[in-house]
Amino acid sequence: MPLLEETTLPQEHPTTVPVVIIGNGPSGICLSYLLSGHKPYLDTATVHPNPILYRKLQETKHLSITEQDLEYLSEGLEGRSRNPVAVLFDTLLHPNADFGYEFPPVLQWRRDKQQHIPHLVLGRSTPGGAWHAMEGSMLTISLGIWMELPGVNYRDLTNGKRRDVTSDRATPEEISSYYRNYGKLKGLQNNFVDNTYVTSVQKLCRGQEGEGLENGQTDQGGGGVGDGGNEGFEGNGDKCINKGGGGALWEVRGYQQVQSDTHVPFSLFAENVVLATGASDSPVRLGAEGEDLPFVFHSISELGLAVSRRKLDMNSDPVLIVGAGLSAADAVLCACNSNIRVLHVFRKNVDNPDLIFKQLPKTLYPEYHKVYNMMCSQTYTNIAPSSASNRPQAVSIASSVCAKMCPKPQLAAGNMAGTACVSLFPDYTSFPEHCVVSFQSDMKCLLQGNNSLKAFKISMVLVLIGTNPNLFFLKGQGQYLGQDPTKPISCTQNPIDIHPFTYECIKEPGLFAMGPLVGDNFVRFLKGGALGIASCLLKRLKKKGKLISNGGNNFI
């Protein structure tokens, strides 16, 4: 992403905003809805199927869920998220969903304009985030109703259509349209600033009266929603001491792209910052030799583009697809549907219980199980050698680089004669327990298996082994915020370390994180982050005895 040199800023004294949300995907949209004064209450006309939870809800049914003890309500609940509030909110919106039921939500929504917290949602595109860039013909892994946000029924915006009696999944195009229209239906437009790129987020500290802020800035805030009770904590690696002046501020810098080539820089102060950037910023790389060659890509969209431009067809050399997740499966389906040959490489065994296909019901996800069956049955080891085939042949190669890249058992060159020629299936061949050693400029790839190295001529490579968030705008790319601060932030391996019921970063008061950054990769569960953050900020606001009226958000 291009960065703007911000040597001059339009505001001499930047505006202070109670909350700045970075990211306008479903996480940011949902949080904006709750911060705009929309509060969930128990719908007394419904009964939750969990009797213990239902009894707890009835004890304080006059209070909104955001005003209740989320730890108490979450106790004993189980679900497919590591975050207890995510499980709680999901079971309130979709009771017993994991058991195949479609019970109505037990919540009703009321708006209290006097508890609107002014906020800004900064996003690089229109609301919906990464959903606008996804392949429109695929079906979502989640059911359509699980993708909906509070207060707007998904089926109402898609004409209630169902594809068949067993499947109610959606296309990314439908979901992106839903998120784009959601803000308009709920009157949230003034909270969103589109085409906005954040380039720097750093903590500033309020000192004693007259001292102002670090870096020579002036305090324009005056109290607010910040905690203000944390003394002598570490912020962005620099010590920030609260001397009783009301807590710390965050300086948020960036630019807004108002035309195709016009960047308008901005600077804001924020009492609280919420990281809701998702996980799709930076594709995970193999680290293999030649990965930067022009025919190696890390996005499925490049395959669709090559097909539409007729750069690939049934007579082309195979496309090499690396990975064993849903993105790789989508790429396999796209290629096979276009009669393009595929070599599919993945490091796991097909019987590995961690494969995502093992967790998907066959009736709901027949296309993914079709790919999984191909992965199991159409492996290169299942085919007798044939010198008559006109398909590309595997060639055993002795190479010392193999031991460095993939330390797996190898046979000596003299013992590999029996595997020197292996035929491929006409349309698709899988290579379980293989990895890529290198890509060559002559359009060849070198694969490492258990017993040998193999070289293939290919037309294109798609490396689809996951994505990582890009928190470049934080010091050290935010690594110090992780559960393991010695490793980069990863949505699956090293999420941001948060308080389980407020979603506030353990190492950074006033900084919150939600969605994939804290391990909630499904829309069903990222909504819990919005509940936890909104509850935290509203309770702090109430404790201060200060209500925020519903004012305009013309901060930029």
Secondary structure as UniProt FT lines:
FT   STRAND          16..22
FT   HELIX           26..35
FT   TURN            36..37
FT   STRAND          38..42
FT   TURN            44..45
FT   HELIX           51..59
FT   TURN            60..62
FT   HELIX           65..67
FT   HELIX           70..74
FT   TURN            75..76
FT   HELIX           84..93
FT   TURN            95..96
FT   HELIX           97..99
FT   STRAND          107..111
FT   HELIX           113..115
FT   STRAND          119..122
FT   TURN            127..128
FT   HELIX           129..133
FT   TURN            136..137
FT   HELIX           144..147
FT   TURN            150..151
FT   HELIX           154..157
FT   TURN            158..160
FT   HELIX           172..185
FT   TURN            186..187
FT   HELIX           189..191
FT   STRAND          192..193
FT   STRAND          196..205
FT   TURN            209..211
FT   HELIX           214..216
FT   STRAND          233..235
FT   TURN            236..237
FT   STRAND          238..240
FT   STRAND          248..259
FT   TURN            260..261
FT   STRAND          262..275
FT   STRAND          282..283
FT   TURN            290..292
FT   TURN            294..295
FT   STRAND          296..297
FT   HELIX           301..308
FT   TURN            309..310
FT   TURN            314..315
FT   STRAND          319..322
FT   HELIX           326..337
FT   TURN            338..339
FT   STRAND          342..346
FT   TURN            350..351
FT   TURN            353..354
FT   HELIX           356..359
FT   TURN            362..364
FT   HELIX           366..377
FT   HELIX           380..382
FT   TURN            387..388
FT   HELIX           401..405
FT   HELIX           413..415
FT   HELIX           417..419
FT   STRAND          428..432
FT   STRAND          435..440
FT   TURN            441..443
FT   STRAND          444..448
FT   STRAND          453..457
FT   STRAND          460..463
FT   STRAND          467..468
FT   TURN            472..473
FT   HELIX           475..481
FT   TURN            485..486
FT   TURN            491..493
FT   TURN            500..502
FT   STRAND          504..505
FT   TURN            506..507
FT   TURN            509..510
FT   STRAND          511..513
FT   HELIX           515..518
FT   HELIX           523..544
//
